[in-house]
C-alpha cells in the first residue's frame, strides 16, 4: 500500500522553468491513495490540474485559504483586507507587478499575490498595518491572514476524508510548505527548496524539482 500524498506544485511538480513536468501524468493518476495538490496559486489552478490528471479534486489553494475535499469548499482569510493592503501599497508608490489582466489575482478569493520585483519592505510595512502577513513562496509575495496555512488546510482535508495527517507524505520546496511538513507524517524538501522548507522537512533530497519528487514516489512504491 502506498501512502496518501500532499504535493506542492510549483518547484515540486515542475521543471526549473516553471513548466509542469510531463512525468506527473505517468505516476500520479495511478497512485493508489489520495493525492492532495497544495499550492499558493488561485483555486482554479490545482482544480484544473486534478481534472487533467484524472484525480479526485482534493486541493489546498491560496496557501490554505481555499480547501476542496469531497465536494466541499471551505474558505479562510480576509480577501477584503488583503485588497486594502494592495490598494494602499499602490497608492504609496508600489507596483503589484502584473499586467492589466492580472490572471495571478483575478480568481484569488482569500489573499493577494504581488510580484517578487515589488518593494518588499513597503509591502510588509503596509501589510503589518492591517495585521496581515507577507510570505515569499518563490513565485510571489502573498499578502494573507495570519494562521491561514497549507498545514491547516491538510488538517481540514483529513477531517473531511477521515484520514490521519500522520499518514501523509508531503513534498515541497518553499516557505509555504513548512506548515504542511509539520503536520504530515513524513516530509521531503526537494533540493531547490528554500531554507525555511529545508529546515522544516524530515529529509532534504539530492535531486531538484520533479526529479526529487519522483525519487520519493519511486521509493515509496518500492517499499
TORMARMAR-160076 format. One record per atom (N, C-alpha, C): residue in one letter; residue number from 1; y, z, x negated. Coordinates in steps of 0.1 Angstrom, whole numbers, plus 2048, in hexadecimal, padded with zeros to 3 digits. Layout:
! residues N
   residuo   num     y     z     x
         a   NUM     Y     Z     X
...
//
This chain:
! residues 223
   residuo   num     y     z     x
         x     1   7F4   800   7F8
         x     1   800   800   800
         x     1   80D   800   7F7
         x     2   816   7F7   7FA
         x     2   822   7F7   7F3
         x     2   82C   800   7FA
         x     3   836   806   7F3
         x     3   840   80F   7F9
         x     3   84B   807   800
         x     4   852   80D   80A
         x     4   85E   807   80F
         x     4   869   806   805
         x     5   871   7FC   806
         x     5   87C   7F9   7FC
         x     5   88A   7FB   802
         x     6   893   7FF   7FA
         x     6   8A1   7FE   7FE
         x     6   8A8   7F7   7F2
         x     7   8AD   7EB   7F5
         x     7   8B1   7E2   7EA
         x     7   8C0   7DE   7EC
         x     8   8C8   7E0   7E1
         x     8   8D5   7DA   7E0
         x     8   8D4   7CB   7DF
         x     9   8DE   7C4   7E2
         x     9   8DE   7B5   7E2
         x     9   8E5   7B0   7D5
         x    10   8F2   7B1   7D5
         x    10   8FA   7AB   7C9
         x    10   8F7   7B3   7BD
         x    11   8F3   7AB   7B2
         x    11   8EF   7B1   7A6
         x    11   8E1   7B6   7A5
         x    12   8DA   7B6   7B0
         x    12   8CC   7BB   7B1
         x    12   8C2   7B0   7B6
         x    13   8C6   7A8   7BF
         x    13   8BE   79D   7C4
         x    13   8C5   790   7C1
         x    14   8CF   790   7B8
         x    14   8D6   784   7B4
         x    14   8D5   782   7A5
         x    15   8DA   777   7A1
         x    15   8DB   774   792
         x    15   8E9   778   78D
         x    16   8EC   776   781
         x    16   8F8   77A   77A
         x    16   904   773   780
         x    17   902   768   787
         x    17   90D   760   78D
         x    17   90F   764   79C
         x    18   908   76E   7A0
         x    18   909   773   7AE
         x    18   902   76B   7B8
         x    19   8F9   762   7B4
         x    19   8F1   759   7BD
         x    19   8E4   760   7C0
         x    20   8E0   75F   7CD
         x    20   8D4   765   7D1
         x    20   8C8   75F   7C9
         x    21   8C0   768   7C3
         x    21   8B5   763   7BC
         x    21   8AA   75E   7C5
         x    22   8A5   751   7C4
         x    22   89B   74C   7CE
         x    22   88E   753   7CE
         x    23   88C   75B   7C3
         x    23   87F   763   7C3
         x    23   87E   76D   7CE
         x    24   88A   771   7D4
         x    24   889   77A   7DF
         x    24   881   775   7EB
         x    25   881   768   7EC
         x    25   87A   761   7F7
         x    25   86B   761   7F4
         x    26   867   763   7E8
         x    26   859   764   7E4
         x    26   853   772   7E6
         x    27   85B   77C   7E4
         x    27   855   78A   7E3
         x    27   858   792   7F0
         x    28   864   791   7F5
         x    28   868   79A   800
         x    28   862   797   80D
         x    29   861   78B   811
         x    29   85B   788   81F
         x    29   84D   78D   820
         x    30   845   78E   816
         x    30   837   793   816
         x    30   836   7A2   813
         x    31   841   7A9   811
         x    31   840   7B7   80D
         x    31   83B   7BF   819
         x    32   830   7C6   818
         x    32   829   7CC   823
         x    32   82E   7DA   825
         x    33   83B   7DC   826
         x    33   842   7E9   829
         x    33   850   7E5   82C
         x    34   857   7EF   833
         x    34   865   7EC   836
         x    34   86E   7E9   82A
         x    35   877   7DF   82B
         x    35   880   7DB   821
         x    35   88E   7DD   827
         x    36   896   7E6   821
         x    36   8A4   7E9   826
         x    36   8AD   7E2   81C
         x    37   8B6   7D9   821
         x    37   8C0   7D3   819
         x    37   8CD   7DB   81A
         x    38   8D1   7E0   80E
         x    38   8DD   7E9   80E
         x    38   8E8   7E4   805
         x    39   8F3   7E1   80B
         x    39   8FE   7DA   804
         x    39   90C   7DF   807
         x    40   915   7DC   7FF
         x    40   923   7DF   802
         x    40   92A   7D4   80A
         x    41   923   7C9   80B
         x    41   928   7BE   813
         x    41   929   7C1   822
         x    42   930   7B8   829
         x    42   932   7BA   837
         x    42   925   7B8   83E
         x    43   923   7BD   84A
         x    43   917   7BD   852
         x    43   910   7B0   853
         x    44   917   7A5   856
         x    44   910   798   858
         x    44   908   794   84B
         x    45   90C   798   83F
         x    45   905   793   833
         x    45   8F6   797   833
         x    46   8F4   7A4   833
         x    46   8E6   7A9   832
         x    46   8DE   7A5   83E
         x    47   8E4   7A4   84A
         x    47   8DD   7A0   856
         x    47   8D8   791   854
         x    48   8E1   789   84F
         x    48   8DD   77B   84D
         x    48   8D2   77A   842
         x    49   8D3   782   838
         x    49   8C9   781   82D
         x    49   8BB   785   833
         x    50   8BB   790   83B
         x    50   8AF   795   841
         x    50   8A9   78A   84A
         x    51   8B2   783   851
         x    51   8AD   778   85A
         x    51   8A6   76D   852
         x    52   8AD   769   848
         x    52   8A7   75D   840
         x    52   89B   761   838
         x    53   89A   76E   835
         x    53   88D   773   82E
         x    53   882   775   838
         x    54   885   775   845
         x    54   87B   777   84F
         x    54   877   786   850
         x    55   881   78F   84C
         x    55   87E   79D   84C
         x    55   885   7A3   859
         x    56   87F   7AF   85D
         x    56   886   7B6   868
         x    56   894   7B9   863
         x    57   89E   7B9   86C
         x    57   8AC   7BB   868
         x    57   8AE   7CA   867
         x    58   8AB   7CF   85C
         x    58   8AD   7DE   858
         x    58   8B7   7DE   84D
         x    59   8C4   7E1   84F
         x    59   8CE   7DF   845
         x    59   8D8   7EB   845
         x    60   8DD   7ED   839
         x    60   8E8   7F6   837
         x    60   8F3   7EE   831
         x    61   8FE   7EC   838
         x    61   90A   7E4   834
         x    61   916   7ED   831
         x    62   920   7E7   82B
         x    62   92D   7ED   828
         x    62   92B   7FB   822
         x    63   922   7FC   819
         x    63   920   809   811
         x    63   91C   814   81A
         x    64   914   811   825
         x    64   910   81B   82E
         x    64   918   81C   83B
         x    65   923   814   83C
         x    65   92B   814   847
         x    65   925   80F   854
         x    66   91B   805   852
         x    66   914   7FF   85D
         x    66   905   800   85A
         x    67   8FE   805   863
         x    67   8EF   806   861
         x    67   8E8   7FF   86E
         x    68   8DF   7F7   86B
         x    68   8D7   7F0   875
         x    68   8C8   7F3   873
         x    69   8C1   7FA   87D
         x    69   8B3   7FD   87C
         x    69   8AD   7FD   88A
         x    70   8A2   7F6   88B
         x    70   89B   7F6   898
         x    70   8A4   7F2   8A3
         x    71   8AD   7E8   8A1
         x    71   8B6   7E3   8AB
         x    71   8C2   7EC   8AE
         x    72   8C4   7F7   8A7
         x    72   8CF   800   8AA
         x    72   8D9   7FF   89E
         x    73   8E6   7FD   8A2
         x    73   8F0   7FC   898
         x    73   8F9   809   899
         x    74   8FB   80F   88D
         x    74   903   81B   88C
         x    74   90E   819   882
         x    75   91A   81F   886
         x    75   926   81D   87E
         x    75   92B   82A   878
         x    76   930   82A   86C
         x    76   937   836   866
         x    76   943   831   85E
         x    77   94D   839   85E
         x    77   959   835   857
         x    77   965   831   860
         x    78   971   831   85A
         x    78   97D   82F   861
         x    78   984   822   85D
         x    79   980   817   864
         x    79   986   80A   861
         x    79   995   809   862
         x    80   99A   810   86C
         x    80   9A9   80F   86E
         x    80   9B0   816   862
         x    81   9AB   821   85D
         x    81   9B1   828   852
         x    81   9B0   81F   846
         x    82   9A4   818   844
         x    82   9A3   80F   838
         x    82   9AD   803   839
         x    83   9AF   7FE   845
         x    83   9B8   7F3   847
         x    83   9C6   7F8   844
         x    84   9C9   805   848
         x    84   9D7   80A   845
         x    84   9D9   80B   836
         x    85   9CF   80F   82F
         x    85   9D0   80F   820
         x    85   9D2   801   81B
         x    86   9CB   7F8   820
         x    86   9CD   7EA   81B
         x    86   9DB   7E5   81E
         x    87   9E0   7E8   82A
         x    87   9EE   7E4   82E
         x    87   9F8   7EA   825
         x    88   9F7   7F7   822
         x    88   A01   7FE   81A
         x    88   A00   7F9   80C
         x    89   9F4   7F7   807
         x    89   9F1   7F2   7F9
         x    89   9F9   7E5   7F8
         x    90   9F8   7DC   801
         x    90   9FF   7CF   800
         x    90   A0E   7D1   801
         x    91   A12   7DA   80A
         x    91   A20   7DC   80C
         x    91   A27   7E2   7FF
         x    92   A1F   7E9   7F7
         x    92   A24   7EE   7EA
         x    92   A21   7E5   7DE
         x    93   A1E   7D8   7E1
         x    93   A1D   7CE   7D7
         x    93   A0F   7CB   7D3
         x    94   A05   7D1   7D9
         x    94   9F7   7CE   7D5
         x    94   9F3   7C1   7DC
         x    95   9E8   7BC   7D7
         x    95   9E2   7AF   7DC
         x    95   9D3   7B2   7DE
         x    96   9CE   7AF   7EA
         x    96   9C0   7B1   7ED
         x    96   9B7   7A8   7E5
         x    97   9BD   79C   7E2
         x    97   9B6   793   7D9
         x    97   9AD   788   7E0
         x    98   9AE   787   7ED
         x    98   9A6   77D   7F4
         x    98   9AF   773   7FA
         x    99   9A9   767   7FE
         x    99   9B1   75D   804
         x    99   9B4   760   813
         x   100   9BB   757   81A
         x   100   9BF   759   828
         x   100   9B3   75B   831
         x   101   9A8   755   82E
         x   101   99C   757   837
         x   101   996   765   835
         x   102   997   76A   829
         x   102   992   778   826
         x   102   984   77A   82C
         x   103   97A   772   828
         x   103   96D   774   82E
         x   103   966   780   828
         x   104   96C   786   81E
         x   104   967   793   819
         x   104   969   79E   823
         x   105   974   79E   82A
         x   105   977   7A9   833
         x   105   977   7A5   842
         x   106   976   798   845
         x   106   977   793   853
         x   106   96D   79A   85C
         x   107   961   79C   858
         x   107   957   7A2   860
         x   107   955   7B1   85C
         x   108   95D   7B7   854
         x   108   95B   7C4   850
         x   108   960   7CE   85A
         x   109   957   7D8   85E
         x   109   95A   7E1   869
         x   109   95E   7EF   866
         x   110   95B   7F3   859
         x   110   95D   802   856
         x   110   965   804   84A
         x   111   969   7FA   842
         x   111   970   7FC   836
         x   111   977   7EF   832
         x   112   97E   7EF   827
         x   112   985   7E3   822
         x   112   981   7E1   813
         x   113   97F   7D5   810
         x   113   97C   7D1   802
         x   113   987   7CA   7FB
         x   114   98A   7CE   7EF
         x   114   996   7C9   7E8
         x   114   990   7C3   7DA
         x   115   996   7B8   7D6
         x   115   992   7B1   7CA
         x   115   993   7BA   7BE
         x   116   98A   7B9   7B4
         x   116   98A   7C0   7A8
         x   116   996   7BD   79F
         x   117   99D   7B2   7A3
         x   117   9A9   7AE   79B
         x   117   9B5   7B6   7A0
         x   118   9B4   7BE   7AB
         x   118   9BF   7C5   7B1
         x   118   9C3   7D1   7A8
         x   119   9CF   7D7   7AB
         x   119   9D4   7E3   7A4
         x   119   9CC   7EF   7A9
         x   120   9C2   7F3   7A0
         x   120   9B9   7FD   7A4
         x   120   9C0   80B   7A6
         x   121   9C9   80E   79D
         x   121   9D0   81B   79D
         x   121   9D8   81C   7AA
         x   122   9DF   811   7AE
         x   122   9E7   812   7BA
         x   122   9DE   813   7C6
         x   123   9D3   80B   7C6
         x   123   9CA   80C   7D1
         x   123   9C4   81A   7D3
         x   124   9C0   820   7C8
         x   124   9BB   82E   7C9
         x   124   9C5   838   7CE
         x   125   9D2   836   7CA
         x   125   9DC   83F   7CE
         x   125   9DF   83E   7DD
         x   126   9DF   832   7E2
         x   126   9E2   830   7F0
         x   126   9D6   835   7F8
         x   127   9CA   832   7F4
         x   127   9BE   837   7FB
         x   127   9BD   846   7FC
         x   128   9C1   84C   7F1
         x   128   9C0   85B   7F1
         x   128   9CA   861   7FB
         x   129   9D6   85A   7FD
         x   129   9E0   85F   806
         x   129   9DB   85E   814
         x   130   9D0   856   817
         x   130   9CA   855   824
         x   130   9BD   85D   825
         x   131   9BA   864   81A
         x   131   9AD   86C   819
         x   131   9A1   862   819
         x   132   9A2   857   813
         x   132   997   84E   811
         x   132   994   84C   803
         x   133   989   847   7FF
         x   133   985   845   7F1
         x   133   983   836   7EE
         x   134   983   833   7E1
         x   134   981   826   7DC
         x   134   975   826   7D3
         x   135   96B   81D   7D6
         x   135   960   81C   7CC
         x   135   960   80D   7C7
         x   136   95B   80C   7BB
         x   136   95A   7FF   7B4
         x   136   94B   7FB   7B4
         x   137   948   7F1   7BB
         x   137   93A   7EC   7BC
         x   137   937   7E1   7B2
         x   138   941   7DD   7AA
         x   138   93F   7D2   7A1
         x   138   942   7C5   7A8
         x   139   943   7C5   7B5
         x   139   947   7B9   7BD
         x   139   955   7BB   7C2
         x   140   959   7C7   7C6
         x   140   966   7CA   7CB
         x   140   969   7D9   7CA
         x   141   976   7DC   7CD
         x   141   979   7EA   7D0
         x   141   977   7EC   7DF
         x   142   970   7F6   7E3
         x   142   96E   7F8   7F1
         x   142   976   805   7F5
         x   143   97F   803   7FF
         x   143   986   80F   805
         x   143   97E   814   811
         x   144   97A   820   810
         x   144   971   825   81A
         x   144   972   834   81C
         x   145   96C   839   827
         x   145   96D   847   82A
         x   145   963   84F   821
         x   146   967   85B   81E
         x   146   95E   864   816
         x   146   951   866   81E
         x   147   946   867   817
         x   147   93A   86B   81D
         x   147   932   85F   823
         x   148   938   853   824
         x   148   932   847   828
         x   148   92B   841   81C
         x   149   91E   841   81C
         x   149   916   83D   810
         x   149   909   836   814
         x   150   905   82E   80B
         x   150   8F8   827   80D
         x   150   8ED   831   80F
         x   151   8ED   83C   808
         x   151   8E3   847   809
         x   151   8E2   84D   816
         x   152   8EE   84F   81C
         x   152   8EE   854   82A
         x   152   8E9   84A   834
         x   153   8EC   83D   831
         x   153   8E6   833   839
         x   153   8D7   832   838
         x   154   8D1   834   82C
         x   154   8C3   834   82B
         x   154   8BD   840   833
         x   155   8C3   84B   833
         x   155   8BE   857   83A
         x   155   8BE   853   849
         x   156   8C8   84C   84E
         x   156   8C9   848   85C
         x   156   8BE   83E   85F
         x   157   8BC   835   856
         x   157   8B1   82B   858
         x   157   8A3   832   859
         x   158   8A1   83C   851
         x   158   895   843   851
         x   158   893   84C   85E
         x   159   89E   851   863
         x   159   89D   858   86F
         x   159   899   84F   87B
         x   160   89E   843   87A
         x   160   89C   839   885
         x   160   88D   834   884
         x   161   889   831   878
         x   161   87C   82B   876
         x   161   871   835   874
         x   162   874   842   874
         x   162   86B   84D   872
         x   162   864   84C   864
         x   163   86C   84B   85A
         x   163   867   84B   84C
         x   163   86E   856   844
         x   164   868   85A   83A
         x   164   86D   864   831
         x   164   875   85C   826
         x   165   882   85F   823
         x   165   889   858   819
         x   165   882   859   80B
         x   166   87A   863   809
         x   166   873   865   7FC
         x   166   868   85A   7FB
         x   167   864   853   806
         x   167   85A   849   805
         x   167   860   83C   7FF
         x   168   86E   83B   7FF
         x   168   874   82E   7FB
         x   168   876   82D   7EC
         x   169   875   821   7E7
         x   169   879   81D   7DA
         x   169   886   815   7DB
         x   170   890   81A   7D3
         x   170   89D   814   7D3
         x   170   8A0   80C   7C6
         x   171   8A7   801   7C7
         x   171   8AB   7F9   7BC
         x   171   8B9   7F5   7BE
         x   172   8C2   7F7   7B4
         x   172   8D0   7F3   7B5
         x   172   8D6   7F2   7A8
         x   173   8E4   7EF   7A8
         x   173   8EB   7ED   79C
         x   173   8F9   7F3   79B
         x   174   8FD   7FA   7A5
         x   174   90B   7FE   7A6
         x   174   90D   80C   7AB
         x   175   91A   811   7A9
         x   175   91E   81E   7AD
         x   175   91A   821   7BC
         x   176   91B   816   7C4
         x   176   917   819   7D2
         x   176   908   81A   7D5
         x   177   900   818   7CB
         x   177   8F2   81A   7CC
         x   177   8EE   828   7C8
         x   178   8F7   830   7C2
         x   178   8F3   83D   7BD
         x   178   8EE   846   7C8
         x   179   8F5   846   7D3
         x   179   8F1   84E   7DE
         x   179   8E3   84B   7E3
         x   180   8E0   83E   7E3
         x   180   8D3   839   7E7
         x   180   8C8   83F   7DE
         x   181   8CC   83E   7D1
         x   181   8C2   843   7C6
         x   181   8BF   852   7C8
         x   182   8C9   85A   7CD
         x   182   8C7   868   7CF
         x   182   8BF   86B   7DB
         x   183   8BF   862   7E4
         x   183   8B7   864   7F1
         x   183   8A9   85F   7F0
         x   184   8A7   853   7EA
         x   184   89A   84D   7E9
         x   184   890   855   7E0
         x   185   884   853   7E2
         x   185   87A   85A   7DA
         x   185   879   855   7CB
         x   186   87B   848   7C9
         x   186   87C   842   7BB
         x   186   887   838   7BB
         x   187   88E   838   7AF
         x   187   899   82F   7AE
         x   187   89A   828   7A1
         x   188   89E   81C   7A1
         x   188   89F   813   795
         x   188   8AD   80D   795
         x   189   8B3   80D   789
         x   189   8BF   806   787
         x   189   8BC   7FA   77E
         x   190   8C0   7EE   782
         x   190   8BE   7E2   77A
         x   190   8C7   7E3   76D
         x   191   8C3   7DC   763
         x   191   8CA   7DE   756
         x   191   8D9   7DB   757
         x   192   8DD   7D2   760
         x   192   8EB   7CF   762
         x   192   8F3   7D9   76A
         x   193   8ED   7E4   76D
         x   193   8F3   7EE   776
         x   193   8FF   7F5   76F
         x   194   908   7FB   777
         x   194   913   802   771
         x   194   90E   810   76D
         x   195   916   818   766
         x   195   912   825   760
         x   195   90F   82F   76B
         x   196   916   82E   776
         x   196   913   838   781
         x   196   905   836   787
         x   197   902   829   789
         x   197   8F4   826   78E
         x   197   8EA   82A   784
         x   198   8EC   827   778
         x   198   8E2   82A   76D
         x   198   8E0   839   76C
         x   199   8EA   841   76D
         x   199   8E9   84F   76C
         x   199   8E1   855   778
         x   200   8E3   84E   784
         x   200   8DD   854   790
         x   200   8CE   84F   792
         x   201   8CA   844   78B
         x   201   8BD   83F   78D
         x   201   8B2   847   786
         x   202   8A6   847   78B
         x   202   89B   84D   784
         x   202   897   845   778
         x   203   899   837   778
         x   203   896   82F   76D
         x   203   8A0   823   76C
         x   204   8A4   820   760
         x   204   8AC   815   75D
         x   204   8A3   80A   758
         x   205   8A3   7FE   75E
         x   205   89A   7F3   75A
         x   205   89F   7EC   74E
         x   206   896   7E5   747
         x   206   89A   7DD   73C
         x   206   89F   7CF   740
         x   207   89C   7CB   74C
         x   207   8A0   7BE   751
         x   207   8AB   7BF   75A
         x   208   8B3   7B4   75B
         x   208   8BF   7B4   764
         x   208   8BD   7AC   770
         x   209   8C6   7AF   77A
         x   209   8C6   7A7   787
         x   209   8B8   7A6   78D
         x   210   8B5   79B   793
         x   210   8A8   799   79A
         x   210   89C   79B   790
         x   211   89E   798   783
         x   211   893   79A   77A
         x   211   88F   7A8   77A
         x   212   898   7B1   77A
         x   212   895   7BF   77A
         x   212   88F   7C4   787
         x   213   895   7BF   792
         x   213   88F   7C2   79F
         x   213   881   7BD   7A1
         x   214   87E   7B1   79C
         x   214   871   7AB   79D
         x   214   867   7B3   795
         x   215   86B   7B8   789
         x   215   862   7C0   781
         x   215   85D   7CD   788
         x   216   866   7D3   790
         x   216   862   7DF   798
         x   216   859   7DB   7A3
         x   217   85C   7D0   7AA
         x   217   854   7CC   7B6
         x   217   846   7C8   7B1
         x   218   845   7C1   7A6
         x   218   838   7BD   7A1
         x   218   830   7CA   79D
         x   219   837   7D3   796
         x   219   830   7E0   792
         x   219   82B   7E8   79E
         x   220   833   7E8   7A9
         x   220   82F   7EF   7B5
         x   220   823   7E9   7BC
         x   221   823   7DC   7BC
         x   221   817   7D5   7C2
         x   221   80B   7D7   7B9
         x   222   80C   7D7   7AD
         x   222   800   7D9   7A4
         x   222   7FB   7E7   7A5
         x   223   804   7F0   7A8
         x   223   7FF   7FE   7A8
         x   223   7FA   802   7B6
//
